[in-house]
Amino acid sequence: MDTSANFLNLKPSNLLPTLWKELFYADITWQILAIAVSIFLAFIISKAWRNKVKNDGKDDTRLDLLLIRLAFPLSAVAFCGIFLILLKEFGFHYSFLDLAIPLLGSMALVRTTIFILRQTFHKNQLLQSWEKFISTAIWCWMALYIADIVPYLAIGLDKFGVSIGETRVSLWVLLNAIVLIFFTIIIALWISSVIERRLMKLESLDSSLKIIGIRLIKTAFTLLALMISLSTVGIDMTALSVFTGALGVGLGFGLQKIASNYVSGFIILLERSIKLGNVIEVAGNSGQVSQITTRFTVIKTLTGIEHIIPNEMLISNVVKSRTLNSTSVRDATSIGVAYGTDLDLAMKLMVQAAEKQPRVLKDPAPGVLLTSFGDSAINLSVGFWVNDPENGTVGLISDINKEIWKLFCENNISVPFPQREVRILNK
């Protein structure tokens, strides 16, 4: 099976021979001058438009940003069209202008496409970093088609290839496959992003189910785009069965941990045992769950440090969750009072100190327990409940301790410290 048959049916037209002939005509100077003047005027117009938008002092709208990108190619197309009409009227040749117009028009099309992609995937840093390279590569590829160079390129690249079973794969086929895969995957990701925005707006659907739905949709659309692009090029998918089988075995043995993390991620998302915003502790790392992916979970501490936890650890280890079924959690702080202190008064003051804090819940109400009789003090502990553990309790305990100290000082309740009596006996 010749996979390159569909692409090698392209036959060269008379465009290149016509351009070659016109190089030796005297009026070629007028065509070159017309193209140069068109590009120069288009550059001036695009720069003036950019300065006008910036000097308005308003936030750039999407339309303004798009027009800035399209000002140069569209102006150049317009001027080239005017010069082409003039050359026709005076009986000059115009093949180079006839070629310049679709080349400049394709530049406008490419810039529009990249702009739409950037607006769709505005959070994708990779697309923004490679935007110029991608747009240049796409425009060069379109220019090859417009300039009628593709048939010659196809014939040359098709000479280099290998046969896989009954399928012959050449450099030309691979090049077309790469281009088709790129465009089909971009379209698939765009469709996935549209569905993602719709899913995220559904308030009735749990956040974990939204995440797993988005992951499955992106994976399914990407695989579908890959299969469609390869089939379009002409590569028989059965020819890759041996390779994919060997790859699957290799992945099974060499990437067990990665596969385990992915499976664990889907289990976590399906069971909804861990959700965004939960306060958990695993393997000594505690904090609020800020991100859940199919491979890892991010836990952010109150100090701003983010721990990346492989999902396998969340399945195989004990996870302490402070917000699994309820966001309310209990904490406590202890203090010792001197023997002979009025304990009822001390306990009452400790409860008052806790109740003065806005974050402490009224129900369940704070309570004080006598925990032990120490060597130098009677140890009391005041317990309290909060419903926002993600904000931490260290600062809250500090505020309660300061309030206890203030009330104790006002009521002459002393907090003892260890004392030792040393006796020296004369022998």
C-alpha positions as CSV (number, residue, x, y, z in Angstrom):
1,M,0.0,0.0,0.0
2,D,1.5,3.3,-1.0
3,T,0.6,5.8,1.7
4,S,1.9,8.7,-0.3
5,A,-0.3,8.3,-3.3
6,N,-2.8,10.9,-2.3
7,F,-0.1,13.5,-1.9
8,L,1.9,12.7,-4.9
9,N,-1.1,13.3,-7.2
10,L,-0.3,17.0,-6.9
11,K,1.0,18.2,-10.3
12,P,3.1,21.3,-10.8
13,S,1.3,24.1,-12.5
14,N,2.7,26.8,-14.8
15,L,3.3,29.3,-12.0
16,L,7.0,28.8,-11.4
17,P,7.8,28.7,-15.2
18,T,5.8,31.9,-15.6
19,L,7.6,33.6,-12.8
20,W,10.9,32.5,-14.2
21,K,10.1,34.0,-17.6
22,E,9.0,37.3,-16.1
23,L,12.3,37.7,-14.3
24,F,13.8,38.5,-17.7
25,Y,11.1,41.0,-18.7
26,A,11.9,44.7,-18.4
27,D,8.7,45.5,-16.4
28,I,9.8,43.2,-13.5
29,T,11.2,46.3,-11.9
30,W,7.6,47.8,-11.7
31,Q,6.4,44.6,-10.0
32,I,9.2,44.6,-7.4
33,L,8.7,48.3,-6.8
34,A,5.0,47.9,-6.4
35,I,5.5,45.0,-3.8
36,A,8.1,47.0,-1.9
37,V,5.9,50.2,-1.8
38,S,2.9,48.1,-0.7
39,I,4.9,46.5,2.2
40,F,6.4,49.9,3.2
41,L,3.0,51.6,3.3
42,A,1.4,48.7,5.1
43,F,4.2,48.9,7.7
44,I,3.5,52.6,8.3
45,I,-0.2,52.0,8.6
46,S,0.2,49.1,11.1
47,K,2.6,51.1,13.2
48,A,0.3,54.1,13.2
49,W,-2.7,52.0,14.2
50,R,-0.6,50.4,17.0
51,N,0.3,53.8,18.4
52,K,-3.2,55.0,18.1
53,V,-4.5,52.1,20.2
54,K,-1.8,52.6,22.8
55,N,-2.4,56.4,23.0
56,D,-6.1,56.0,23.6
57,G,-5.3,55.1,27.2
58,K,-8.0,52.4,27.4
59,D,-7.7,48.7,28.0
60,D,-7.1,46.9,24.7
61,T,-10.1,44.9,23.7
62,R,-9.8,41.6,21.8
63,L,-10.9,43.4,18.6
64,D,-8.1,46.0,19.0
65,L,-5.5,43.3,19.5
66,L,-6.7,41.4,16.5
67,L,-6.7,44.5,14.3
68,I,-3.2,45.3,15.4
69,R,-2.1,41.9,14.1
70,L,-4.0,42.2,10.9
71,A,-3.2,45.8,10.0
72,F,0.0,45.0,8.2
73,P,-1.1,42.0,6.0
74,L,-4.5,43.4,5.1
75,S,-3.0,46.8,4.2
76,A,-0.3,45.1,2.1
77,V,-3.0,43.0,0.3
78,A,-5.0,46.1,-0.4
79,F,-2.1,48.1,-1.9
80,C,-0.9,45.1,-3.9
81,G,-4.4,44.7,-5.3
82,I,-4.4,48.4,-6.3
83,F,-1.0,48.1,-8.0
84,L,-2.1,44.8,-9.8
85,I,-5.1,46.6,-11.3
86,L,-2.9,49.5,-12.5
87,L,-0.3,47.1,-14.1
88,K,-3.1,45.3,-15.8
89,E,-4.5,48.6,-17.2
90,F,-1.1,49.6,-18.6
91,G,-0.4,46.2,-20.1
92,F,2.4,45.2,-17.7
93,H,3.1,41.7,-16.4
94,Y,1.8,41.0,-12.9
95,S,2.5,37.4,-11.9
96,F,4.7,38.3,-8.9
97,L,1.9,40.6,-7.6
98,D,-0.5,37.7,-8.3
99,L,1.7,35.6,-6.0
100,A,2.2,38.2,-3.3
101,I,-1.5,38.8,-2.7
102,P,-2.3,35.2,-1.5
103,L,1.0,35.1,0.4
104,L,0.0,38.2,2.4
105,G,-3.5,37.0,2.7
106,S,-2.4,33.7,4.2
107,M,-0.3,35.7,6.7
108,A,-3.5,37.4,7.9
109,L,-5.2,34.0,8.1
110,V,-2.4,32.6,10.2
111,R,-2.3,35.5,12.5
112,T,-6.0,35.3,13.0
113,T,-5.8,31.6,13.8
114,I,-2.9,32.0,16.3
115,F,-4.8,34.9,17.9
116,I,-7.9,32.7,18.4
117,L,-5.7,29.9,19.8
118,R,-4.0,32.3,22.2
119,Q,-7.4,33.6,23.4
120,T,-8.6,30.0,23.8
121,F,-5.5,28.7,25.6
122,H,-4.6,32.0,27.3
123,K,-3.1,30.0,30.3
124,N,-0.9,27.8,28.2
125,Q,2.6,29.2,28.6
126,L,4.0,26.7,25.9
127,L,1.8,28.2,23.2
128,Q,2.7,31.8,24.1
129,S,6.5,30.9,24.1
130,W,6.3,29.2,20.7
131,E,3.7,31.5,19.1
132,K,6.1,33.2,16.7
133,F,7.7,29.9,15.7
134,I,4.4,28.2,15.1
135,S,2.9,31.0,13.1
136,T,6.1,31.3,11.0
137,A,6.1,27.5,10.4
138,I,2.4,27.5,9.3
139,W,2.9,30.4,7.0
140,C,5.9,28.9,5.4
141,W,4.0,25.7,4.8
142,M,1.1,27.6,3.2
143,A,3.6,29.6,1.2
144,L,5.0,26.4,-0.3
145,Y,1.5,25.4,-1.5
146,I,0.7,28.9,-2.8
147,A,4.1,29.1,-4.6
148,D,3.4,25.7,-6.2
149,I,6.7,24.2,-4.7
150,V,4.9,21.4,-2.8
151,P,4.7,19.0,-5.8
152,Y,8.5,19.2,-6.3
153,L,9.1,18.9,-2.6
154,A,6.8,15.9,-2.4
155,I,8.6,14.1,-5.2
156,G,12.0,14.7,-3.6
157,L,11.0,13.7,0.0
158,D,9.1,10.6,-1.2
159,K,12.3,9.0,-2.4
160,F,13.4,8.5,1.2
161,G,11.2,6.0,2.9
162,V,10.9,2.6,4.5
163,S,8.4,-0.2,4.2
164,I,6.5,-1.5,7.3
165,G,4.7,-4.6,6.2
166,E,2.6,-3.5,3.2
167,T,2.8,0.1,4.1
168,R,5.5,2.5,2.8
169,V,6.3,5.4,5.0
170,S,8.4,8.2,3.5
171,L,9.7,11.5,4.7
172,W,6.9,13.3,2.8
173,V,4.3,11.1,4.5
174,L,5.8,11.8,7.9
175,L,5.9,15.5,7.2
176,N,2.2,15.6,6.3
177,A,1.4,13.4,9.3
178,I,3.1,15.9,11.7
179,V,1.2,18.8,10.2
180,L,-2.1,17.0,10.3
181,I,-1.5,15.7,13.8
182,F,-0.7,19.3,15.0
183,F,-3.8,20.8,13.5
184,T,-6.2,18.0,14.6
185,I,-4.8,18.0,18.1
186,I,-5.2,21.8,18.3
187,I,-8.8,21.5,17.1
188,A,-9.4,18.7,19.7
189,L,-8.0,20.8,22.5
190,W,-10.1,23.7,21.4
191,I,-13.2,21.6,21.5
192,S,-12.1,20.2,24.9
193,S,-11.6,23.7,26.3
194,V,-15.1,24.7,25.2
195,I,-16.6,21.7,26.9
196,E,-14.4,22.4,29.9
197,R,-15.8,25.9,30.3
198,R,-19.4,24.5,30.1
199,L,-18.6,21.8,32.7
200,M,-17.0,24.3,35.1
201,K,-20.2,26.4,35.0
202,L,-22.4,23.4,36.2
203,E,-23.0,24.1,39.9
204,S,-24.8,20.8,40.4
205,L,-21.8,18.7,39.5
206,D,-19.1,18.0,42.1
207,S,-15.7,19.6,41.5
208,S,-13.9,16.2,41.5
209,L,-16.3,14.9,38.8
210,K,-15.7,18.0,36.8
211,I,-11.9,17.4,36.9
212,I,-12.1,13.8,36.0
213,G,-14.6,14.6,33.2
214,I,-12.3,17.2,31.7
215,R,-9.3,14.8,31.9
216,L,-11.2,12.0,30.1
217,I,-12.6,14.4,27.5
218,K,-9.1,15.8,26.7
219,T,-7.6,12.3,26.5
220,A,-10.4,10.9,24.3
221,F,-10.3,13.9,21.9
222,T,-6.5,13.8,21.6
223,L,-6.5,10.1,20.8
224,L,-9.3,10.5,18.3
225,A,-7.4,13.4,16.6
226,L,-4.3,11.3,16.4
227,M,-6.1,8.4,14.8
228,I,-8.0,10.6,12.3
229,S,-4.8,12.4,11.3
230,L,-2.8,9.1,10.8
231,S,-5.7,7.6,8.8
232,T,-6.0,10.7,6.7
233,V,-2.3,10.5,5.8
234,G,-2.8,6.9,4.8
235,I,-0.9,5.1,7.5
236,D,-2.6,1.8,8.3
237,M,-3.2,1.6,12.1
238,T,-2.7,-2.2,12.0
239,A,0.8,-1.7,10.9
240,L,1.6,-0.1,14.2
241,S,0.0,-2.9,16.3
242,V,3.3,-4.7,16.9
243,F,5.0,-1.4,17.9
244,T,2.2,-0.3,20.2
245,G,2.1,-3.8,21.8
246,A,5.8,-3.7,22.5
247,L,5.5,-0.1,23.8
248,G,2.6,-1.2,26.1
249,V,4.7,-4.0,27.6
250,G,7.6,-1.6,28.1
251,L,5.4,1.0,29.7
252,G,3.9,-1.7,32.0
253,F,7.3,-2.7,33.4
254,G,9.2,0.6,33.2
255,L,6.5,3.0,34.2
256,Q,4.8,1.2,37.0
257,K,5.0,4.1,39.4
258,I,3.6,6.6,36.9
259,A,0.8,4.2,35.9
260,S,0.1,3.6,39.6
261,N,-0.1,7.4,40.2
262,Y,-2.5,7.9,37.3
263,V,-4.8,5.0,38.4
264,S,-4.7,6.4,42.0
265,G,-5.6,9.9,40.7
266,F,-8.7,8.6,39.0
267,I,-9.7,6.6,42.1
268,I,-9.3,9.8,44.3
269,L,-11.4,11.8,41.8
270,L,-14.1,9.2,41.5
271,E,-14.3,8.4,45.3
272,R,-14.2,12.1,46.1
273,S,-12.4,11.2,49.4
274,I,-10.1,14.2,48.9
275,K,-11.4,17.4,47.4
276,L,-10.1,20.9,46.6
277,G,-10.0,22.9,49.8
278,N,-9.6,20.0,52.2
279,V,-7.1,20.3,55.0
280,I,-5.1,17.0,55.1
281,E,-1.9,15.6,56.4
282,V,0.0,12.8,54.7
283,A,3.6,11.5,55.3
284,G,4.3,14.5,57.6
285,N,3.1,17.1,55.1
286,S,0.0,19.0,56.0
287,G,-1.9,21.8,54.3
288,Q,-4.8,22.7,52.1
289,V,-5.4,20.8,48.9
290,S,-5.0,23.4,46.1
291,Q,-4.8,21.2,43.0
292,I,-5.7,17.6,42.1
293,T,-4.3,16.2,38.8
294,T,-4.4,12.6,37.5
295,R,-0.7,12.1,38.6
296,F,-0.2,14.2,41.7
297,T,-1.9,16.4,44.3
298,V,-0.7,19.8,45.5
299,I,-0.9,20.7,49.2
300,K,-0.3,24.3,50.1
301,T,0.8,25.2,53.7
302,L,0.0,28.4,55.5
303,T,3.6,29.5,54.9
304,G,3.1,29.4,51.1
305,I,5.1,26.2,50.6
306,E,3.5,23.8,48.2
307,H,4.1,20.0,48.5
308,I,3.6,17.9,45.4
309,I,2.3,14.5,46.6
310,P,2.2,11.5,44.2
311,N,-1.4,10.2,44.2
312,E,-0.1,6.7,45.0
313,M,0.9,8.0,48.5
314,L,-2.7,9.2,49.1
315,I,-4.0,5.7,48.4
316,S,-1.4,3.6,50.2
317,N,-0.7,5.8,53.2
318,V,-2.8,7.0,56.1
319,V,-4.2,10.4,55.3
320,K,-5.4,12.6,58.1
321,S,-8.2,14.8,56.9
322,R,-9.6,17.6,59.1
323,T,-12.4,18.4,56.7
324,L,-13.6,15.1,55.2
325,N,-17.2,15.1,56.4
326,S,-17.2,18.4,58.3
327,T,-15.1,21.6,58.2
328,S,-15.3,22.0,62.0
329,V,-12.2,20.9,63.9
330,R,-11.2,21.1,67.6
331,D,-8.0,22.5,69.0
332,A,-6.8,23.4,72.5
333,T,-4.3,25.3,74.5
334,S,-3.0,24.5,78.0
335,I,-1.8,26.6,81.0
336,G,-0.9,25.9,84.6
337,V,-2.2,27.7,87.7
338,A,-0.8,27.8,91.2
339,Y,-2.1,25.5,93.9
340,G,-4.7,27.3,96.0
341,T,-6.2,29.1,92.9
342,D,-9.9,29.4,92.6
343,L,-10.3,26.8,89.8
344,D,-13.9,27.7,88.9
345,L,-12.9,31.3,88.3
346,A,-9.8,30.3,86.3
347,M,-11.9,28.0,84.1
348,K,-14.5,30.7,83.6
349,L,-11.9,33.2,82.5
350,M,-10.3,30.8,80.1
351,V,-13.7,30.2,78.5
352,Q,-14.3,33.9,78.2
353,A,-10.9,34.3,76.5
354,A,-11.8,31.7,73.9
355,E,-15.3,33.1,73.3
356,K,-13.9,36.6,72.6
357,Q,-12.3,35.3,69.4
358,P,-14.5,35.7,66.3
359,R,-13.3,32.5,64.7
360,V,-14.3,30.3,67.8
361,L,-17.7,28.6,67.3
362,K,-20.4,29.2,69.8
363,D,-21.8,25.7,69.2
364,P,-20.0,23.5,70.3
365,A,-19.0,26.0,73.0
366,P,-15.4,26.2,74.4
367,G,-14.8,24.1,77.4
368,V,-12.0,23.7,80.0
369,L,-10.7,20.5,81.5
370,L,-8.4,19.9,84.4
371,T,-5.8,17.6,82.8
372,S,-3.3,16.9,85.6
373,F,-1.8,17.9,88.9
374,G,1.8,18.9,88.2
375,D,4.8,19.4,90.4
376,S,4.3,23.1,90.5
377,A,0.9,23.8,89.0
378,I,-2.6,22.5,88.3
379,N,-2.7,22.1,84.5
380,L,-5.9,23.3,82.7
381,S,-6.7,23.0,79.0
382,V,-9.3,25.0,77.1
383,G,-10.7,23.4,74.0
384,F,-12.5,25.2,71.2
385,W,-13.9,24.6,67.7
386,V,-13.4,26.4,64.4
387,N,-14.9,25.9,61.0
388,D,-12.1,27.4,58.9
389,P,-9.1,25.2,59.6
390,E,-7.5,26.1,56.2
391,N,-6.7,29.5,57.8
392,G,-4.6,27.8,60.6
393,T,-5.0,27.8,64.3
394,V,-1.5,28.9,65.5
395,G,-2.4,32.6,65.4
396,L,-5.8,31.9,67.0
397,I,-4.1,30.0,69.9
398,S,-1.7,33.0,70.3
399,D,-4.6,35.4,70.6
400,I,-6.4,33.2,73.2
401,N,-3.2,32.8,75.3
402,K,-2.8,36.6,75.4
403,E,-6.4,37.1,76.4
404,I,-6.0,34.4,79.2
405,W,-2.9,36.1,80.5
406,K,-4.7,39.5,80.5
407,L,-7.7,38.1,82.4
408,F,-5.5,36.2,84.9
409,C,-3.5,39.4,85.6
410,E,-6.7,41.4,86.2
411,N,-8.0,38.7,88.7
412,N,-4.7,38.0,90.5
413,I,-4.4,34.5,89.2
414,S,-0.7,33.5,89.2
415,V,0.9,31.2,86.7
416,P,3.7,29.4,88.7
417,F,7.1,28.3,87.4
418,P,9.2,25.4,88.6
419,Q,11.1,26.1,91.8
420,R,13.8,24.1,93.6
421,E,14.9,24.4,97.2
422,V,18.5,23.5,97.8
423,R,19.6,22.7,101.4
424,I,23.2,22.5,102.4
425,L,23.8,20.3,105.4
426,N,26.9,20.6,107.5
427,K,28.4,17.3,108.5
